[in-house]
Amino acid sequence: YQSYCGAQIFDAIGLKSDFVEKYFTGTATLIEGVGLDEIATETLSRHTDAFGNDPVLRNNLEVGGEYMFRMRGEAHMWSPDAVASLQH
């Protein structure tokens, strides 16, 4: 198999331009957003939620998304069956 790497036919959405320039050099970014400081803060917060020392809060990690599939939740086009059909 042959593949082409480095085409950069995508835009970075929701990342600060200085972050993109440093870590994804040459990638276009028109919609600014978070940078390394915000990513680090969010990562540490989630790590503390998941692995904190308080036994009551130890398993209190939030789902982190609005569209996650839930057995008795709201129906969306992105069901596990739909995603599996697209992948195979």
Buried (B, 14 or more C-beta within 10 A) or exposed (E): EEEEEEEEEEEBEEBBBEBBBEEBEEBEBEEBBBBEEEEEEEEEEEEEBEEEEEEEEEEEBEEEEEEEBEEEEEEEEEEEEEEEEEEE
